[in-house]
């Protein structure tokens, strides 16, 4: 019987080559997309799962009245370890590279590195980072010791045998005591260097009674008794009982975030690296399901549309004794056979699509053919497609009455209402994705084109090492000799992301001790170099800078932004001249600058202090010319002459800014790409369905042409039904897309309005594609000689 089913399936495959090709191609695309997104989703969900204690590791975060941050003071870990036995162990990580890159050298090999952190000696007791050489218990136990990744061992020493050798890091010599395997890509942080935190034992921020210096990522391993919820209750009670007079400590809420939640569920500031969002993972999953459903709908529509042609076959089989369950089995078997062919084609498509898909998602996903999980999911997908795609045709075809069929009575080819509903669903899904794509791209364009309040194009960003800071005047003078360079300045951070916070005190202003304000340290010329406009008072002078950096003088001038004035309920001119203290010094506010965006557009502009006091991390060089190559060559010549010990490594400020929206940009690419695929698969079905419907109406068309209908009228007649279906899909998709995109835009403090023309554009695009798809079939039918179609009459 199975052999007979296969023969029938092959016979129908040969007989209806066009329909079969459409079904196989559509199902193959749907399965390939579904499997690629499955790999993406499973990879995203696997973050940090490889650690043996992953279910017991928590990161401590700090919820303050003004911010929820991933960083904590140094004292948190030793305090919790000493007080609570449920804390088995823990580790503090101080990420040096997030402030500025470090210069690391070995002989003549000199590079800038950012993936550098200090960590406690317990690092390898918390995380399962594989040590290829060295002792995990002692590798970070002594000062000036360092563990490096396998990649860095090859980079600096040409092999893995680096134990006992030395690396110079920012002029400090470290002994290599361990080489670890590269941290996997599915980790929420990826460092290449871990130096022993005890190296910085004299650092004031490592004090056990410092609450405000929150610069450490703190991880705990808890036992299985009570978990994080029980520990939090104890910690809250401890802070309330022991620090009643420390308002800053009393206002803190220490939270315990599961390690495996960080990548997809974290909404805290100060992340080690940009993380993903579970919403984008769910959106990708929905897209995969939609495309697979669209492919299944094609199969159902084409199978039911062809059902009349197979009615005699069903009738004869029933007369010869075939039972309904046998007929159902036959049609499900045909569906399974086509699905198997589609799966084979989809495996080829996956290999072809994989490089493109990885560039789209920013991941390094691969197809693991040795994994039983992959084959299990592929088999489950194939089974699901077989059941869904073959269900309605199998049940409908097997229910034909044999006596009516064999008498020549015309048999309905299935419910036209159901077919229309399924086509409407296809178009609604396609229009929905097009609308989402257009909105995302418009928001990204808005972000890129928005006036930020400072110059971001044609600005080079270099690292301001201590030597650069010491010889800044010489560097500035020489660079300003380059005709195209407009300004040179140093700052603690770039204006794309200012994260430093201080507790200010302003004359005549009452603020609680917990008030933290953003602050930026700069050199004179910063506002001019970046075109930051003054609205009141004056800019910094060289005198302000010189005075601020004298060791015996803690007096310096300050600038604030308009948001600071608004926060304190003052006009800008009222703030000018007031005394304030911040950053360990005090002085007068000498000017107010116009608001500029110093974080992503997800957040509104907040109050900001700017003061001219070191130390600095960034060197900013603003230039006029579009001839970037010449500017880079001239700048490199000056840099290499003054600082031959440092590599000339740079980036552009606008690239830093665009990196803030990497996640949104990728979402736009994903929606755009899969919207195209969804429309492609839907149009495949549309071609087949249009072809069938044209064949069904051949005689009607012939009669109409004999009665005088023109080709244009015939084409309009045949296209009208599909236009109506597109419009129905449009009406369904618009409110859904409007709601979904409205929710997404709520993540931005500055956002576009979803204009009505976005919906019309999406509907118009889909309508044009649908009409173009059926036009060939309609044109072919409209130009046929009516004698051919009426000859049998």
Secondary structure, 3 states (H helix, E strand, C coil): CHHHHHHHHHHHHHHCHHHHHHHHHHHHHHHHHHHHHHHHHHHHHCCCCCCCCHHHEEEEEEEECCEEECCEECHHHHHHHHHCCCEEEEEEEEECCCCCCEEEEECCEEEEECCEEEECCCHHHHCCCCEEEECCCCCCCCCCEEEEEHHHHHHHHCCCCCCCCEEEECCEEEEEEEEECCCCCCCCCCCCEEEEHHHHCCCHHHCCCCCCCEEEEEEEEECCCCHHHHHHHHHHHHHHHHCCCCHHHHCCEEEEEEHHHHHHHCCCECCCCCCCCHHHHHHHHHHHHHHHHHHHHHHHHHHHHCHHHHHHHHHHHHHCCCCHHHHHHHHHHHHHHHHHHHHHHHHHHHHHHHHHHHHHHCCCCCCCCCCHHHHHHHHHHHHHHHHHHHHHHHHHHCCCCHHHHHCCCCCCCCCHHHHHHHHHHHHHHHHHHHHHHHHHHHHHHHHHHCCCCCCCCCEEEEECCHHHHHCHHHHHHHHCCCCCEEEEEEECCCCCCCCCEECCEECCCCCCCCCCEEEEEECCCHHHHCCCCEEEECCCCHHHHHHHCCCCCCECCEEEEHHHHHHCCCCHHHHCCCEEEECCEEEEEEEEECCCCCCCCCCCCCCEEEECCCCCCEEEEEECCCCHHHHHHHHHHHHHHHCCCCCCCCEEHHHHHHHCCHHHHHHHHHHHHHHHHHHHHHHHHHHHHHHHHHHHCHHHHHHHHHCCCCHHHHHHHHHHHHHHHHHHHHHHHHHHHHHHHHHHHCCCCCCCCCCHHHHHHHHHHHHHHHHHHHHHHHHHHHCCCHHHHHCCC
